[in-house]
Amino acid sequence: MSLFKRIVLLFVAVIAFVGSFHLIDNYQKDSARVSLSFEVNAPNEDDYQVFFLTVAEGGEWNEAQSKHLIYDKPGQWKKMSYELPNNTLKVRIDLGTQKADISIRNVQAKAISTQPVKAEDLNIKTNEVKIAQNQNQSLHIESIGGDPYIAFNFTPIASTIFEGFSTLHIVGNLLGSVLIAVLTAFIVRHLKKSLELIKPIYQSRNLALNLAKNDFKTKFASSYLGVVWGFITPLLTIVTYWFVFQVGLRSGDVAEVPFILWFIAGIIPWFFFSEAFSGATNAFIEYSYLVKKVVFRIELLPFVKIGSALFVHLFFILFIFIVYGVYGYYPTVYTVQILYYLICTIFLVFSMSLLSASLVLFFKDLNQIIGIVLQMGFWFTPIGWPVTMLNDFWAFIFKLNPMFYIVQGFRDSLIDHVIFYERPYEMLYFWLFCFSVLTLGVVTFKKLKSHFSDVL
């Protein structure tokens, strides 16, 4: 490599490091969960409700912008912790509905850092409440009415809990920035090779499509029902999982959406990914007679298997619309995003399969490993369960799975109505992952290609 190219790569790496350090820092702040906690000691069991007003919502206190927790330890201290939106402006703590002498202590707000909430620092407004004492950050409160509450401005508190840092955050930020800088330099260094491989694939797209049609037909040629089996198996799987989760485990609605609608929005893109990736991994083995032909562009073969799986996937996308229509959910402008997430899935599968298809010829056990990974991947991707049930650390780990971005994208398009660019950090991570794996696959493919015919 020439000195000029080394300097360019170093410059790219430095820019990527600085930019990613800033992005990761912003991501930590934007994704941090805000919580308000305090300890309660009261003589009666009661419902303690926290209301919140946000920048976007504002307006009057209402049930939709509130959280409930039950105090069920009369005469004992119990910690109550409420998760709030990141853009909370005001908070109101409802102290049950009974007349009582209540003690509250250790009021804290937490996001990036944890800050104690001191009564003297707040402009507290009360209703049907008398604050008898205020010492050692403990509020001794006398509830004298049916709707007692304490309300205060949360803005000055929010400005402090999103500041500060921990050693863990700094170390994670640095390691993440270094990794992104290295991957960016790696992608740029081999960009020409990647373009040289992708361009012929695009030029031969008609050939790949015809081969995919033939592959789809021949896959079930020896059976009586033929290609119908390609649709029956996934349908039966969906029914089985639906019965286990909703009937057997009694899974309720998710975010006020029937479980079946939430579930199929996740499992159907997973079906496509699993089928396409496992098939594309074995593309060079299955089409070994084409691999041995010098004149054939064998890099088309993973795309052939992806295209074969795509025919079934398109049917199931139509199936999604039918089921949603039965439940009264009809396509919106957000539904068009499914096309974008479909492209994301195809690109992800091709990137991964180009690498796996090249390696499996020399490491036969890779097929079994991929099978196990796909079985575990179904459960480790939030398809049948929501990621919100996890704490911050484990939620972050599970979101590193690139299929999480696609599953979430389908639900954003069909249920939550979130535009893809409203999740910029997830989008940047997904495409960095794809281009990194694609570049590694291209480098591996070009180095091993000359030896393919020797091991087939």
Buried (B, 14 or more C-beta within 10 A) or exposed (E): EEEEEEEBBEEBBEEBBEBBBEBBBEBBBEBBBBBBBBBBBBEBEBBBBBBBBBEEBEEEBEEEBBBEBEBEEEEEEBEBEBBBBBBBBBBBBBBBBBBBEBBBBBBBBBBBBEBEBEBEEBEBEBBBBEBEEBEEBBBBBBBEEEEBBBBBBBEEBBEBBBEEEEEEBEEBBEEBBBBBBBBBBBBBBBEEBBEEBBEEBEEBEEBBBEBBBEBBEEBBEEEEEEBEEBBEEBEEEBEEBBEEBBEEEEBEEBEEBBBBBBBBBBBBBBBBBBBBBBBBBBBBBBBBEBBEEEEBBBBBBBBBBBBBBBBBBEBBBEBBBEBBEEEEBEBEEBBEBBEBBBEBBBBBBBBBBBBBBBBBBEEEEBBEEBEEEBEEBBEBBBBBBEBEEBEEEEBBEBBEBBBBBBBBBBBBBBBBEBEBEEBEBBBBBBBBBBBBBBBBBBBBBBEBBEEBBEEE
